[in-house]
Amino acid sequence: MSSLENEARTFRYSLSQRRVFRNFDPNLRSQEKSVEYVRALNAAKLDKLRFEDQFRKLMKLLLLFFFFLYSKIFARPFVGAMDGHIDAVSCMAKNPNHLKGIFSGSMDGDIRLWDLANRRTVCQFPGHQGAVRGLTVSTDGRVLVSCGTDSTVRLWNVPIPSLMESSDNEAKPLAVYVWKNAFWAVDHQWDGDLFATAGAQVDIWNHNRSQPVNSFEWGKDTAISVRFNPGEPNILATSASDRSITIYDLRLSSPARKIIMRANEDCNCYSYDARKLDEARCVHKDHVSAVMDIDYSPTGREFVTGSYDRTVRIFQYNGGHSREIYHTKRMQRVFCVKFSSDASYVISGSDDTNLRLWKAKASEQLGVLLPRERKNHEYLEAVKNRYKHLPEVKRIVRHRHLPKAIYKAASLRRIMTEAERKKDERRRAHSAPGSMPREPLRKRRILKEVE
């Protein structure tokens, strides 16, 4: 009887979770590095798998026996689509004071406020007679500013979160300002009452005035985008159709600086230091067509891009290549992208009239994590970062599934780049020594700087 009781007690204790004390003395753990290397490999492969709540434990067990599954079942970053527009989504704006609300404007003049949690429309803002080209929200989250090709600027009252539970409401504009040219972009000043519009010229507006309080013009080309500096509210930058980037200071009566680039839809993104515009800090590659929109994460450590090649990519602020690429079969050309206010999600608007919601980290588990699960994820992430320089771990972490069209276009771009490099080497070999100095890509794309 005593032996049966001991066996039952041992079986019962083996099913319970007991704390195991480990001795981390390296002399007693001679296989520590090899064990952690295997765990790093498994962690990298787990990031490529799709985790569902009901199958998570089963998939982890199957992974130990079938390593080839990581190449068949990839992470699924797509959360859901939001449809309602009847034309292409041209611009978006997020409310700084509301986490789950986002505004979108379309080419048919329709503006909608979406609830990201429920993925539905909660309010509409009708009134524009042409395409909506720009949306922005004031820093206090109370006023929405829109502009478009109908040469009007409209101010709207943003619904308070308590009223967002009701759907299909229609708002009326607080003010309508008519101007003499079409608008292509708008952005609001941080902690201020001013906002800027881009078009045939750059106009500075006040909420309470029907005409611009100031206007800037440098050349005759159309400005297609405008952004205020969050750290310096009086500084703003624009890009124009003549491949130029211009910096303006509201405290001056004329533009401050301007650079003209050779890059014209060269599929790359360039990061600059505003204090030194003669060379780019970093060149971000991987897209195979023109980049249409960029938005930085609230953390400032990464940004998301939307491209004409029908993909969404996420880059590190100092990384030359993207860490994630998102695509679907039905998604068309991406015109606008935004990070959510908590940096957990990415929203994209495309030519197929849909907004799509993506996870900012493809392998991240949705829902509430238990303390043990959180610690396990942190440990696997630390082990993966420790061994990320090894070839096998690096190969798995960097692998991304690409559509066939993107893969072929990327291969063609590599061939063209290599042919251009060889041609440059032959030209340099048959030239006088020192007559063709080498320039990095960061400087080569800049034609000139004007002050």
Order of alpha helices (4+ residues) and beta strands (2+ residues): alpha-alpha-alpha-beta-beta-beta-beta-beta-beta-beta-beta-beta-beta-beta-beta-beta-beta-beta-beta-beta-beta-beta-beta-beta-beta-beta-beta-beta-beta-beta-alpha-alpha-alpha-alpha-beta
